[in-house]
Amino acid sequence: MTLLILQAIASGVVTGCVYALIALSLVIVYKSTDVINFAGGEIVMIGGYAGMLALLYLGLPYILIFAFAAIATFALGALFDRIVLHKVLGRAVPGQSILVAMVIATVGLSYVLKGGVRVVPYTEEVRRLPPFFTGEPIFIGPVVVQRQDIAIIVVAVVVMAALWAFFSLTLTGKALRATSQNPRAAALVGIPVRRMRMTVWGIASALAAIAGVLLAPKLLMTPDMGVIVILAFAAAIIGGFASLPGCIIGGILLGVIQNIVGLYVGSNAISVAPFAVIMLILALRPQGLLGGRVAAKKV
Amino acid sequence: MLELSGISASYGAIRALENVSLSVAAGRIVCLLGANGAGKTTTLNCISGVVPLTAGRIRFEGEDITGWPIDRIVARGIVQVPEGREIFPELTVADNLLLGTWLRRRKGGAARDFERIYNYFPRLRERARQPAGTLSGGEQQMLMIGRALMAQPKLLLLDEPSLGLSPLLVQQLFGIIARVHADGVPILLVEQNAAVALAASHHAYIIENGEIRLDGPARDLEQNEEVKAAYLGA
């Protein structure tokens, strides 16, 4: 039994790393623009299909497939912000919140992407990408881990480290954080706030796309695979929807919870687990596991 | 060097400024005094490009900058220190200062500017690695001025720097403002604390209900009966 639990934890950590990437994508958009991105899951899906097209048409190796998907979705996210959200913001009436309109715009984007992708060949049937690595699984003690899963963890950790370095070591990263903490003050030192928002949308979309390419060999790809975003929402909420380390812990915790639930309660309960986690956290500890106070955002 | 001629501005249907003209000559400290809601902050925000004008022109060093976006105006050399505690609370004090150099980030030379700012505000050097949100109100005010100076402004706009500070701190702060000015930065100062502002300035304007009521050398206004009664509490 212990072995089963260890095995469940190990594979939970793998999927949890992917949930964490998607959660990071949602939270950095929320922190810097106050918008909850309901198209997050569809951007994951687009990333997966972009990876598939790069493989089928261009025959790229995996490292370039990641780059291709990330760049394509960076452009997608930045353009959505520039073309749609800027327009919505521009119609703001002083004293009235424009947030609802912006969130609805992201819901619109999710449908546009889902519908749009069906026009592309290869999406009418369920597919998956080939594994990154094949070969004998690796034993860590008694636990069996696929090489593929180790690759997923490595990619996720590298991406998270790069994100951390960008936000804490580069001037542009610091300017992005400054813009999210105090847009007014950022504008007054000459930081182009609008361009910063575009950049955040681009980075967040690239993160989601990398998660999509990581998932594509593991899950079946369909235009509806974006529903996975609910797991990322749960992960983000575990982190209080504000903390980036909280997203990572939340994602991994959720992956493990899912597998433990699957083990003890049954596989039918797995899909309920994230919702139960969301409700529990919101009821008992809305500020997230990492503490801090309940954020009262000034609008 | 800065000249506003007949500017007006409004928020929706509410008129905030009406035909305001004022100028700041090179090397001067000029203050704009008035009650809460008289239009002082709006005037600064018009200069910075935050609030659009409905009429009038703004010229800086002979160039018409009316309607320019904020970042272009900052790059041109007009930097505003806003009212209140407009810092980046989760970034360190040093990073807050560093972001002041954003528009000239490719030119370098930030190290020298840090040295200069830390000379004005030794407290900021001591706290360089702390998150800015942990600073006291007075220190945050100093941080905002320091951040603005990192941009190497040709003209500094100060919005209510004395707000919420103890008299001792206000005195200290105006001592530093005088030093900054002596080092060659002209200042347009907005204040409710008329006594302190007049003592620090060369020239003063008095604004009421969005219109300039009175202007003249600060010394003269200090003696003006009307000003004494309305603003100096005498």
Boltz contact constraints between the chains, C-beta under 6 A:
constraints:
  - contact:
      token1: [A, 171]
      token2: [B, 105]
      max_distance: 6.0
  - contact:
      token1: [A, 174]
      token2: [B, 95]
      max_distance: 6.0
  - contact:
      token1: [A, 178]
      token2: [B, 88]
      max_distance: 6.0
  - contact:
      token1: [A, 178]
      token2: [B, 99]
      max_distance: 6.0
  - contact:
      token1: [A, 181]
      token2: [B, 88]
      max_distance: 6.0
  - contact:
      token1: [A, 181]
      token2: [B, 89]
      max_distance: 6.0
  - contact:
      token1: [A, 181]
      token2: [B, 90]
      max_distance: 6.0
  - contact:
      token1: [A, 182]
      token2: [B, 86]
      max_distance: 6.0
  - contact:
      token1: [A, 182]
      token2: [B, 88]
      max_distance: 6.0
  - contact:
      token1: [A, 185]
      token2: [B, 86]
      max_distance: 6.0
  - contact:
      token1: [A, 187]
      token2: [B, 70]
      max_distance: 6.0
  - contact:
      token1: [A, 188]
      token2: [B, 80]
      max_distance: 6.0
  - contact:
      token1: [A, 188]
      token2: [B, 82]
      max_distance: 6.0
  - contact:
      token1: [A, 189]
      token2: [B, 99]
      max_distance: 6.0
  - contact:
      token1: [A, 189]
      token2: [B, 100]
      max_distance: 6.0
  - contact:
      token1: [A, 189]
      token2: [B, 102]
      max_distance: 6.0
  - contact:
      token1: [A, 190]
      token2: [B, 71]
      max_distance: 6.0
  - contact:
      token1: [A, 190]
      token2: [B, 74]
      max_distance: 6.0
  - contact:
      token1: [A, 190]
      token2: [B, 102]
      max_distance: 6.0
  - contact:
      token1: [A, 190]
      token2: [B, 103]
      max_distance: 6.0
  - contact:
      token1: [A, 191]
      token2: [B, 102]
      max_distance: 6.0
  - contact:
      token1: [A, 192]
      token2: [B, 71]
      max_distance: 6.0
